[in-house]
């Protein structure tokens, strides 16, 4: 039941952003709100569960990327920076600023998950520089640029107001970054 509720909550978020209600979630599932509350104590708990699901899905993507020996360090870096599990495409991440504003606890929980993969990005930067694929750059500066941009995407209305999806913005950021650091 827990997984079905999470899946339905992701669908509701896709349609209505954080405006979805527990009543709408129950209706989507064909169950009572009371049944949902036997699994989750609040909407905030549902949102934390979505963040946990995202973290687990993202960890699987990272492991698959790490095992892929056909890719260079630079290719892995680019894929990692653009990585987003398929089921989270088009769910309206450009409106995630609402989560930061209205539900700070689940937002902090989600950001802890998002920030978990940065060590791997740093390692790919080191490997790319060692292989001569990436210019000698300051890893802390590159990572501050990436982290700051992602945080801005998620905490502000800039994407929503400019009719950009999170996926589009992230791909554009990575394209600009990779052009700047790759050896030519």
C-alpha positions in Angstrom: 0.0 0.0 0.0 2.8 2.4 0.9 4.3 2.2 -2.6 0.9 2.7 -4.3 0.3 5.8 -2.2 3.7 7.2 -3.1 3.1 6.5 -6.8 -0.3 8.2 -6.6 1.2 11.2 -4.8 3.8 11.6 -7.5 0.9 11.6 -10.1 -1.0 14.2 -8.0 2.1 16.4 -7.8 2.5 16.1 -11.5 -1.0 17.4 -12.1 -1.4 19.9 -9.3 2.0 20.6 -7.8 1.9 20.8 -4.0 -1.7 22.0 -4.2 -2.9 18.3 -4.2 -4.9 17.3 -1.2 -5.0 14.1 0.7 -8.7 13.8 -0.4 -7.6 13.9 -4.0 -4.9 11.3 -3.3 -7.5 9.1 -1.7 -9.8 9.5 -4.6 -7.1 8.6 -7.1 -6.4 5.4 -5.1 -10.1 4.6 -4.6 -9.6 4.4 -0.8 -10.5 6.6 2.2 -8.2 9.3 3.6 -8.3 7.4 6.8 -6.6 4.5 5.1 -3.8 6.8 3.9 -3.4 8.1 7.4 -2.8 4.5 8.7 0.3 4.5 6.5 1.4 8.2 6.6 0.7 10.5 9.4 0.6 13.6 7.2 1.0 15.1 3.7 4.5 16.1 4.9 5.3 12.4 5.6 4.1 11.5 2.1 6.4 14.2 0.6 9.3 12.8 2.6 8.6 9.4 1.3 8.6 10.7 -2.3 12.1 12.3 -1.5 13.2 8.9 -0.2 12.0 7.2 -3.3 13.8 9.7 -5.5 17.0 9.2 -3.5 16.8 5.4 -4.0 16.1 5.7 -7.7 19.0 8.2 -8.1 21.4 5.9 -6.3 20.5 3.1 -8.7 21.2 5.5 -11.6 24.6 6.4 -10.1 25.6 2.7 -9.6 24.6 1.9 -13.2 26.7 4.9 -14.4 29.7 3.9 -12.3 29.6 0.4 -13.7 29.4 1.5 -17.4 33.0 1.0 -18.6 32.1 2.1 -22.1 32.0 5.8 -20.9 34.9 8.1 -20.3 35.1 10.1 -17.1 33.9 13.2 -18.9 30.9 11.4 -20.4 30.1 10.0 -16.9 30.3 13.5 -15.5 28.0 14.9 -18.1 25.5 12.1 -17.6 25.7 12.4 -13.8 25.0 16.1 -13.9 22.0 15.6 -16.1 20.8 12.5 -14.3 17.2 12.3 -13.4 15.3 9.0 -13.1 12.8 8.7 -15.9 9.8 8.5 -13.7 10.5 12.1 -12.5 10.6 13.6 -15.9 7.7 16.0 -16.5 6.4 16.0 -12.9 6.8 19.7 -12.6 10.1 20.1 -10.8 10.2 23.7 -12.0 7.6 24.2 -9.2 9.6 22.6 -6.5 10.2 26.1 -5.0 6.7 25.6 -3.5 8.1 22.7 -1.5 10.9 24.9 -0.1 8.4 27.6 0.8 5.6 25.5 2.2 7.2 22.3 3.4 10.8 23.0 4.6 11.3 19.7 6.3 10.6 17.5 3.2 12.5 20.0 1.1 15.6 19.7 3.3 15.2 15.9 3.2 15.1 16.1 -0.6 18.1 18.4 -0.8 20.1 16.0 1.3 19.3 13.3 -1.4 20.2 15.7 -4.2 23.5 16.6 -2.6 24.5 13.0 -2.0 26.0 12.4 -5.4 28.4 15.4 -5.6 31.4 13.3 -4.4 31.0 11.1 -7.5 31.0 14.2 -9.7 34.2 15.4 -8.1 35.8 12.1 -8.7 34.8 12.2 -12.4 36.3 15.7 -12.6 39.6 14.4 -11.2 39.6 11.4 -13.5 38.8 13.6 -16.5 41.7 16.0 -15.7 44.1 13.0 -15.2 43.1 11.6 -18.6 43.6 15.0 -20.3 39.9 15.2 -21.2 39.1 18.1 -18.8 41.1 21.3 -18.3 42.9 21.8 -15.0 40.1 23.5 -13.1 39.3 24.1 -9.5 37.0 21.3 -8.4 35.6 23.3 -5.5 34.7 26.2 -7.9 33.1 23.9 -10.4 31.1 22.2 -7.7 30.0 25.5 -6.2 28.7 26.5 -9.6 26.8 23.3 -10.1 25.4 23.1 -6.6 24.4 26.8 -6.6 22.7 26.6 -9.9 20.8 23.4 -9.0 19.8 25.0 -5.7 18.6 28.2 -7.5 16.6 26.1 -9.9 14.9 24.3 -7.0 14.3 27.2 -4.6 13.3 30.0 -6.8 10.5 30.6 -9.4 13.0 31.4 -12.2 12.3 28.2 -14.1 8.5 28.4 -13.7 8.4 32.1 -14.6 10.5 31.5 -17.7 8.5 28.4 -18.8 11.5 26.1 -18.5 11.3 22.6 -17.2 13.9 21.5 -14.6 15.2 19.0 -17.2 15.7 21.7 -19.9 17.4 24.0 -17.5 19.7 21.3 -16.1 20.7 20.2 -19.6 21.5 23.8 -20.6 23.6 24.3 -17.4 25.5 21.1 -18.1 26.1 22.0 -21.8 27.5 25.4 -20.8 29.7 23.9 -18.1 31.1 21.1 -20.2 32.0 23.5 -23.0 33.9 25.5 -20.5 35.9 22.7 -18.9 36.5 20.2 -21.7 39.9 20.2 -23.5 39.6 21.1 -27.1 
